[in-house]
Structure formats: structure tokens, C-alpha cells
Amino acid sequence: MTKHKDLISHFSRRQFLKSASGLALAPLLSATPLRFAMAADSSIMTRPIPVSGEPLPIIGLGSWITFDVGRNQDARNNSKNIMQAFFERGGGMIDSSPMYGSAEEVIGDSLQKLGGHPGLFSATKVWIIGHMMGIYQMRESQKLWKVPQIDLMQIHNMLDWRTHLKNLKEWKEAELIRYIGITTSHGRRHEKMEEALLEEDFDFVQFTYNVVDREAEQRLLPLAKEKGIAVIINRPFQRGALFDLVKNKPLPAWASEIDCENWAQFFLKFIVSHPAVTCAIPATSQLVHLHENMGAGSGRLPDKAMRARMAKLFS
């Protein structure tokens, strides 16, 4: 995976984004688990997690590429600042994975420097083959995050998912994690994901959905809604490609009807206005983009007619 050691502030979004079972149950950490609390910016909208009713802010924070900064201290400090601003704007979910290089370690160190945060909803993944290797990897993630309990553990890209699901169920029973999820991305594996969601009860599912990649509208979004599964949306900007489509183009005047001030908010509001979506997780290393993204969590959301109008621009 490419290491981005220097996060240069004048990069555009597009430029930067290119650039054994018993063992699972021990040791239980004695510290009090972090819990979701009212966000600092109470204006941000939330959606209830269907299985529990717990409110979750609709704009989260991804960490792929952007938090994989290695030992670069300037970049690590920048990541801390991004997280601080994210929490100040009412953010909750931070999503990561062992696949994302140093991202989990950077998140954990940043949380430690920030003194933790009661609004954190920690979401990471298991991404490996094998029962014992899965247990080892999840324990490592818990250590890297420096939290006593991971809120959401997801099976990354469905890899060896039946093996890991047994572990996740045991960890949830032991209160090492709070929720269980499964993911895919790039618009792949939709048929296999549908089979998994029909076969097992997951608390969360994560997949790709945006104004130009709408395949999930056909089966995955309706199925999640029907089964009461929380939905996390990844790749909301299509790895920055959506900004290429609107380069040098002004927002349509009617975007003001849904309180959009920039294209980032336009793209995100299209996603989170879908009734099955719980949270979108855009990633960024730039504070200006973080604030743009978080702005999508307040103001008016598009209704069905407005969503059709928005999609028509890119059909």
C-alpha cells in the first residue's frame, strides 16, 4: 500500500485520493468502555441503529489512505487535528481496518493525545484468513485503538466470513465488541453479500453507494431496510472521481433548497437522504474538506423528488 508521508494541504481531493474460542474471551479489560454521547455540535443529524435504537451521526470519518501516514509526526499531528475537528463538529463513527497500514495506530495515538472522546463510535474490521489469526488480529486492533471495547467489528470484504462470524458472536457475547458487521466495496460481491445478509443476522453492513454508483439501490439497500440492518456507505466520492465530474462547474441554483454550499455536501446529502442509510464515511486529510463534509450533516435533506433530480445530473 502506498505510504503518504507528506500530506500537502494544497492537494485537491482527487489528487490526494489517487496519490482458539476461549482465547477470544480473554483477557477482558477492566476499564469502562467508551460509549456514544451527545455530540458537541448538536445540530448534526443522527439515525438510530436499528438493532438498538442508539443514535449515530449520519456523517462519519473514513481512514483509508488518509491516516496511513507511518511515523511522520507532522502527518500524525494533522490526523489528530482532523479527528479533533470531527468530534467538535459532532462526529461519532471513525472507521478503519488492519488493511489500512498504520491507520489504526494513528487513530489510537490521536485519541490518546485528545484524552479520548465520549462521542467516539469505533469501527474496525478483521481482514485475514483463519479462526486463530482472526482472533489475534482483532486483539491487535483493540490494542492499537487504545480503547477497552471496539464498538463495531466488521468482516472486511467478506474474507473468510463464516469463520470470523463465529468469533464475532462470541466477542459480542463477552462484551469485547458491541456490534457485528460485514463489508464490501467497489460495487463488488453484491450477490454474495445479499446471500450473507439473508443467511445471518448482522447489526451493520457496509458497501459502496453514491450518485453515480447506485447498484445498491436494487437489492442491498432494500434488504438492509427490511431486515433492520444499519448501513454504512463507503467510497461516497468514488475515490474523488465525482469531483472530477464537476470540476469548474458551479452548484445548480436549486441545491440551496437542501442547504448545500459545495459539491461535497451535494454528494453526501444524496447518500444519507436514502431511508436505509445510517452513516456515510468520507475520508480526508484536510481540515477544509472535513468541515465541508460535516456540513452535510445539518440542514435540509433531499426528498424523493429532489434525489431524482440530483441523480439526473449524472445519469
ChimeraX attribute file (.defattr): number of C-alpha atoms within 10 A of each C-alpha:
attribute: neighborCount
match mode: 1-to-1
recipient: residues
	/A:1	8
	/A:2	11
	/A:3	14
	/A:4	17
	/A:5	17
	/A:6	12
	/A:7	20
	/A:8	12
	/A:9	11
	/A:10	9
	/A:11	13
	/A:12	13
	/A:13	21
	/A:14	16
	/A:15	12
	/A:16	20
	/A:17	19
	/A:18	11
	/A:19	13
	/A:20	12
	/A:21	13
	/A:22	11
	/A:23	11
	/A:24	21
	/A:25	17
	/A:26	12
	/A:27	10
	/A:28	12
	/A:29	12
	/A:30	7
	/A:31	9
	/A:32	9
	/A:33	17
	/A:34	18
	/A:35	15
	/A:36	18
	/A:37	16
	/A:38	15
	/A:39	22
	/A:40	15
	/A:41	14
	/A:42	14
	/A:43	14
	/A:44	20
	/A:45	20
	/A:46	21
	/A:47	18
	/A:48	15
	/A:49	19
	/A:50	18
	/A:51	14
	/A:52	10
	/A:53	9
	/A:54	12
	/A:55	17
	/A:56	26
	/A:57	25
	/A:58	29
	/A:59	32
	/A:60	26
	/A:61	25
	/A:62	22
	/A:63	24
	/A:64	21
	/A:65	22
	/A:66	22
	/A:67	30
	/A:68	26
	/A:69	25
	/A:70	16
	/A:71	12
	/A:72	14
	/A:73	12
	/A:74	13
	/A:75	22
	/A:76	24
	/A:77	15
	/A:78	19
	/A:79	27
	/A:80	23
	/A:81	17
	/A:82	23
	/A:83	25
	/A:84	17
	/A:85	16
	/A:86	24
	/A:87	22
	/A:88	15
	/A:89	21
	/A:90	25
	/A:91	30
	/A:92	29
	/A:93	26
	/A:94	21
	/A:95	26
	/A:96	25
	/A:97	23
	/A:98	20
	/A:99	17
	/A:100	17
	/A:101	20
	/A:102	21
	/A:103	27
	/A:104	27
	/A:105	24
	/A:106	24
	/A:107	25
	/A:108	20
	/A:109	20
	/A:110	23
	/A:111	19
	/A:112	15
	/A:113	12
	/A:114	13
	/A:115	9
	/A:116	15
	/A:117	18
	/A:118	16
	/A:119	21
	/A:120	22
	/A:121	21
	/A:122	24
	/A:123	21
	/A:124	24
	/A:125	25
	/A:126	28
	/A:127	22
	/A:128	21
	/A:129	13
	/A:130	14
	/A:131	18
	/A:132	17
	/A:133	15
	/A:134	24
	/A:135	22
	/A:136	16
	/A:137	16
	/A:138	27
	/A:139	18
	/A:140	15
	/A:141	22
	/A:142	20
	/A:143	15
	/A:144	18
	/A:145	24
	/A:146	19
	/A:147	20
	/A:148	18
	/A:149	21
	/A:150	26
	/A:151	23
	/A:152	23
	/A:153	28
	/A:154	28
	/A:155	27
	/A:156	22
	/A:157	20
	/A:158	20
	/A:159	17
	/A:160	17
	/A:161	20
	/A:162	14
	/A:163	15
	/A:164	24
	/A:165	21
	/A:166	12
	/A:167	21
	/A:168	27
	/A:169	16
	/A:170	17
	/A:171	23
	/A:172	18
	/A:173	12
	/A:174	14
	/A:175	18
	/A:176	26
	/A:177	23
	/A:178	19
	/A:179	22
	/A:180	22
	/A:181	25
	/A:182	25
	/A:183	23
	/A:184	21
	/A:185	17
	/A:186	14
	/A:187	14
	/A:188	13
	/A:189	15
	/A:190	18
	/A:191	10
	/A:192	12
	/A:193	21
	/A:194	15
	/A:195	11
	/A:196	16
	/A:197	19
	/A:198	13
	/A:199	9
	/A:200	10
	/A:201	13
	/A:202	22
	/A:203	23
	/A:204	24
	/A:205	23
	/A:206	26
	/A:207	25
	/A:208	23
	/A:209	26
	/A:210	23
	/A:211	23
	/A:212	17
	/A:213	15
	/A:214	14
	/A:215	15
	/A:216	16
	/A:217	13
	/A:218	10
	/A:219	13
	/A:220	21
	/A:221	23
	/A:222	14
	/A:223	17
	/A:224	22
	/A:225	15
	/A:226	10
	/A:227	15
	/A:228	18
	/A:229	24
	/A:230	24
	/A:231	26
	/A:232	25
	/A:233	25
	/A:234	25
	/A:235	22
	/A:236	26
	/A:237	26
	/A:238	19
	/A:239	18
	/A:240	18
	/A:241	18
	/A:242	20
	/A:243	18
	/A:244	12
	/A:245	10
	/A:246	12
	/A:247	10
	/A:248	8
	/A:249	10
	/A:250	9
	/A:251	14
	/A:252	12
	/A:253	8
	/A:254	12
	/A:255	17
	/A:256	13
	/A:257	12
	/A:258	19
	/A:259	18
	/A:260	25
	/A:261	14
	/A:262	16
	/A:263	21
	/A:264	23
	/A:265	22
	/A:266	23
	/A:267	22
	/A:268	29
	/A:269	30
	/A:270	24
	/A:271	25
	/A:272	26
	/A:273	18
	/A:274	16
	/A:275	14
	/A:276	22
	/A:277	21
	/A:278	27
	/A:279	29
	/A:280	30
	/A:281	23
	/A:282	26
	/A:283	26
	/A:284	22
	/A:285	25
	/A:286	21
	/A:287	17
	/A:288	11
	/A:289	17
	/A:290	20
	/A:291	16
	/A:292	17
	/A:293	27
	/A:294	25
	/A:295	22
	/A:296	27
	/A:297	26
	/A:298	20
	/A:299	15
	/A:300	15
	/A:301	22
	/A:302	22
	/A:303	14
	/A:304	13
	/A:305	8
	/A:306	16
	/A:307	17
	/A:308	13
	/A:309	13
	/A:310	20
	/A:311	15
	/A:312	11
	/A:313	10
	/A:314	11
	/A:315	7
